[in-house]
Amino acid sequence: MNKNEIAVSTNYTALKDFNLAEALASEMSGMDITFDRISVPAAGGQAFEVPGEMPGETAMVKDFKGVILCHHPMFSYYRERFTGGNNPPDCGSYDGITGVGNPGGVCARCPLNVYGSGENGGKACKNKRRVYVLREGELIPVLLTLPTGSIKEFNVYIQQLLAKGNRSYSVVTNFSLTKATNAKGITYSKVLFTAVSKLSPEELPYVKAMSEQINQYASRVGYDNAGEYVDPVTGEVYDPENPFT
């Protein structure tokens, strides 16, 4: 194999016998749809917090691999500082185009979606990006919410995939972390993305089908930030009670 080519995956064939929509309809009828979370560390940390082997358990890993099934903007504006939980924002957007709530309207024209409208010169409306990742050996994706400081890196990665004729759901991506420092000298953790293998022709149709299903479910997943708060300047995730520790 040419050193410039990426390998072909063989780890997602189990999807052939699994229908996510059918499983959720059967097992979660009448219940809210949620997904396990992967958390980005604060203050330049070099390990993700990922779901463990058993329900309720977590583990720390330096990197992980998976297929990006779905990704979309998630804008949220809270009049009062957000401190976690399931409370919906005063105004929110799942597409980064139209805000729903107060003030609502076109996000690109909103005065709350410009730098300087929030704390420390940041935006009053928090801009993040949700990424649904199907890890190898699993059948239900996990949810990674990219903080502001990682969105540019993600945009570049997606454009590079498209430039080579790849969709985000057609490759296995490695997620890792690097330490970055903003103009004010504040250290934060930035997510990096690397394509490590392509899906095989056998796997791709099943993964694509699941990608289409997740895109339908994504707008029904609430604004639960799992206790996160994001610095409006750095994109750093921190404890809202101790924002600069």
Secondary structure per residue as TSV (DSSP state, phi and psi in degrees):
chain	resnum	aa	ss	phi	psi
A	1	M	-	360.0	135.0
A	2	N	-	-60.5	138.7
A	3	K	T	-63.2	-18.6
A	4	N	T	-88.4	-7.7
A	5	E	S	-90.9	151.5
A	6	I	-	-101.4	153.4
A	7	A	E	-66.6	170.9
A	8	V	E	-106.4	129.6
A	9	S	-	-75.4	150.7
A	10	T	-	-135.9	26.1
A	11	N	S	-108.2	5.4
A	12	Y	-	-121.2	18.3
A	13	T	G	-69.3	-20.1
A	14	A	G	-62.9	-19.8
A	15	L	G	-65.3	-18.2
A	16	K	G	-56.4	-34.6
A	17	D	G	-106.7	19.0
A	18	F	-	-129.3	129.8
A	19	N	-	-117.8	108.2
A	20	L	H	-62.6	-45.7
A	21	A	H	-59.6	-42.4
A	22	E	H	-65.8	-42.2
A	23	A	H	-64.6	-43.2
A	24	L	H	-68.0	-39.7
A	25	A	H	-63.5	-35.4
A	26	S	H	-79.6	-44.4
A	27	E	H	-93.4	-21.2
A	28	M	S	-124.5	27.7
A	29	S	T	-60.2	125.0
A	30	G	T	81.9	1.0
A	31	M	S	-109.7	155.2
A	32	D	-	-69.6	143.1
A	33	I	-	-85.6	123.7
A	34	T	-	-132.2	160.8
A	35	F	-	-132.3	145.0
A	36	D	-	-59.9	147.9
A	37	R	E	-106.2	149.8
A	38	I	E	-112.3	128.3
A	39	S	B	-104.2	138.9
A	40	V	-	-87.0	132.1
A	41	P	-	-72.7	164.9
A	42	A	S	-98.0	163.8
A	43	A	T	55.2	37.0
A	44	G	T	80.9	15.0
A	45	G	-	-58.0	151.5
A	46	Q	-	-113.6	20.8
A	47	A	-	-141.4	135.4
A	48	F	E	-80.0	150.7
A	49	E	E	-98.4	117.5
A	50	V	E	-120.1	158.6
A	51	P	E	-59.8	140.4
A	52	G	-	-85.4	-171.0
A	53	E	S	-69.2	-33.9
A	54	M	S	-110.4	151.5
A	55	P	T	-54.5	133.6
A	56	G	T	89.2	-13.6
A	57	E	-	-90.4	151.9
A	58	T	E	-130.9	162.7
A	59	A	E	-141.6	157.9
A	60	M	E	-107.1	128.0
A	61	V	E	-134.7	147.6
A	62	K	S	-77.5	-28.7
A	63	D	-	-156.1	168.9
A	64	F	E	-154.9	161.7
A	65	K	E	-119.8	150.5
A	66	G	E	179.6	170.8
A	67	V	E	-97.0	132.7
A	68	I	E	-80.4	105.0
A	69	L	E	-80.7	-32.9
A	70	C	E	-160.4	146.0
A	71	H	E	-150.9	144.4
A	72	H	E	-158.1	157.1
A	73	P	E	-66.3	155.9
A	74	M	E	-142.0	101.8
A	75	F	E	-97.9	138.5
A	76	S	E	-146.8	131.6
A	77	Y	E	-121.2	123.9
A	78	Y	-	-115.4	127.7
A	79	R	S	-63.0	-39.4
A	80	E	S	-102.1	148.6
A	81	R	-	-54.6	129.6
A	82	F	-	-72.6	132.2
A	83	T	-	-124.7	26.2
A	84	G	S	98.8	176.3
A	85	G	S	95.8	-168.4
A	86	N	S	-102.7	7.4
A	87	N	-	-63.5	129.0
A	88	P	-	-69.9	153.7
A	89	P	-	-71.7	163.1
A	90	D	S	-64.2	-32.7
A	91	C	E	-144.5	134.8
A	92	G	E	-145.0	159.4
A	93	S	E	-145.0	131.9
A	94	Y	S	-95.1	-4.9
A	95	D	S	-122.5	-4.2
A	96	G	S	70.6	11.0
A	97	I	S	-113.7	-50.0
A	98	T	E	-122.5	126.4
A	99	G	E	-89.6	141.4
A	100	V	E	-116.8	124.8
A	101	G	E	125.6	-145.8
A	102	N	S	-116.5	111.1
A	103	P	S	-91.4	-16.8
A	104	G	-	68.6	179.7
A	105	G	E	101.6	-161.1
A	106	V	E	-78.3	119.1
A	107	C	G	-60.5	-38.9
A	108	A	G	-65.4	-20.7
A	109	R	G	-104.3	0.5
A	110	C	-	-78.0	128.9
A	111	P	G	-67.2	-16.1
A	112	L	G	-85.0	-7.5
A	113	N	G	-107.2	31.5
A	114	V	S	-127.2	149.8
A	115	Y	T	-63.4	137.9
A	116	G	T	103.0	-12.7
A	117	S	S	-84.9	-14.9
A	118	G	S	-118.9	-165.0
A	119	E	G	-66.8	145.6
A	120	N	G	55.2	28.9
A	121	G	G	82.6	4.0
A	122	G	S	-86.0	-166.6
A	123	K	-	-91.4	139.8
A	124	A	S	-67.6	-33.1
A	125	C	S	-90.5	120.1
A	126	K	E	-79.3	123.3
A	127	N	E	-101.1	116.2
A	128	K	E	-128.4	-179.3
A	129	R	E	-140.1	128.3
A	130	R	E	-90.8	136.3
A	131	V	E	-129.3	120.9
A	132	Y	E	-94.9	119.8
A	133	V	E	-119.4	126.7
A	134	L	E	-97.2	107.9
A	135	R	E	-77.5	154.7
A	136	E	T	-60.4	134.3
A	137	G	T	85.7	2.6
A	138	E	-	-118.9	163.0
A	139	L	S	-116.7	-11.3
A	140	I	S	-124.5	132.8
A	141	P	-	-71.0	161.1
A	142	V	E	-108.3	162.0
A	143	L	E	-111.1	121.8
A	144	L	E	-112.7	120.7
A	145	T	E	-99.8	113.9
A	146	L	E	-79.8	126.3
A	147	P	-	-72.3	168.1
A	148	T	H	-51.6	-41.5
A	149	G	H	-68.1	-8.2
A	150	S	H	-110.2	-6.1
A	151	I	H	-67.8	-40.9
A	152	K	H	-61.0	-43.5
A	153	E	H	-60.2	-40.3
A	154	F	H	-66.8	-42.3
A	155	N	H	-58.3	-44.0
A	156	V	H	-62.0	-43.0
A	157	Y	H	-61.7	-46.9
A	158	I	H	-62.6	-41.0
A	159	Q	H	-63.2	-38.4
A	160	Q	H	-65.0	-39.4
A	161	L	H	-62.6	-47.2
A	162	L	H	-63.1	-36.3
A	163	A	H	-62.5	-25.3
A	164	K	T	-103.3	14.4
A	165	G	T	80.2	16.8
A	166	N	-	-106.3	144.3
A	167	R	-	-97.4	159.0
A	168	S	G	-62.1	-29.0
A	169	Y	G	-84.8	-0.1
A	170	S	G	-100.4	-1.1
A	171	V	E	-131.5	157.3
A	172	V	E	-91.0	126.1
A	173	T	E	-107.1	137.4
A	174	N	E	-96.8	129.8
A	175	F	E	-106.3	124.9
A	176	S	E	-137.2	-179.3
A	177	L	E	-129.2	149.3
A	178	T	E	-137.2	155.3
A	179	K	E	-89.5	130.9
A	180	A	E	-128.2	159.9
A	181	T	E	-131.8	131.5
A	182	N	-	-85.5	-178.5
A	183	A	T	-63.7	-22.3
A	184	K	T	-91.7	5.1
A	185	G	S	84.0	10.5
A	186	I	-	-86.4	128.7
A	187	T	E	-87.1	138.2
A	188	Y	E	-145.1	168.3
A	189	S	E	-98.8	127.5
A	190	K	E	-115.3	135.9
A	191	V	E	-85.1	136.4
A	192	L	E	-113.3	153.1
A	193	F	E	-132.3	133.1
A	194	T	E	-139.1	130.3
A	195	A	E	-78.2	123.7
A	196	V	E	-110.3	-22.0
A	197	S	E	-163.5	156.4
A	198	K	E	-95.3	151.3
A	199	L	-	-71.1	146.0
A	200	S	-	-72.2	159.6
A	201	P	T	-56.9	-28.8
A	202	E	T	-73.1	-39.7
A	203	E	T	-74.7	-37.9
A	204	L	H	-54.3	-45.3
A	205	P	H	-61.3	-36.4
A	206	Y	H	-72.9	-38.9
A	207	V	H	-68.8	-40.1
A	208	K	H	-61.6	-40.7
A	209	A	H	-62.8	-41.5
A	210	M	H	-67.7	-36.5
A	211	S	H	-58.5	-42.9
A	212	E	H	-64.5	-37.8
A	213	Q	H	-67.5	-42.8
A	214	I	H	-65.5	-36.7
A	215	N	H	-60.4	-33.3
A	216	Q	H	-73.0	-34.1
A	217	Y	H	-81.5	-24.7
A	218	A	H	-55.5	-41.0
A	219	S	T	-74.0	-6.9
A	220	R	T	-98.8	-1.6
A	221	V	S	-89.6	124.0
A	222	G	-	-67.3	179.6
A	223	Y	-	-86.3	38.6
A	224	D	-	-74.0	112.7
A	225	N	-	-97.1	12.1
A	226	A	T	51.5	39.5
A	227	G	T	80.0	5.9
A	228	E	-	-76.5	153.7
A	229	Y	-	-140.3	138.4
A	230	V	B	-114.5	125.9
A	231	D	-	-60.3	127.3
A	232	P	T	-67.2	-16.6
A	233	V	T	-95.6	-49.1
A	234	T	T	-92.4	-22.6
A	235	G	-	79.3	9.1
A	236	E	-	-75.3	135.9
A	237	V	B	-85.6	129.8
A	238	Y	-	-147.3	170.3
A	239	D	-	-73.0	121.2
A	240	P	T	-62.5	-20.0
A	241	E	T	-81.6	-20.1
A	242	N	S	-136.2	68.8
A	243	P	T	-64.9	-17.0
A	244	F	T	-123.7	26.1
A	245	T	-	-97.4	360.0
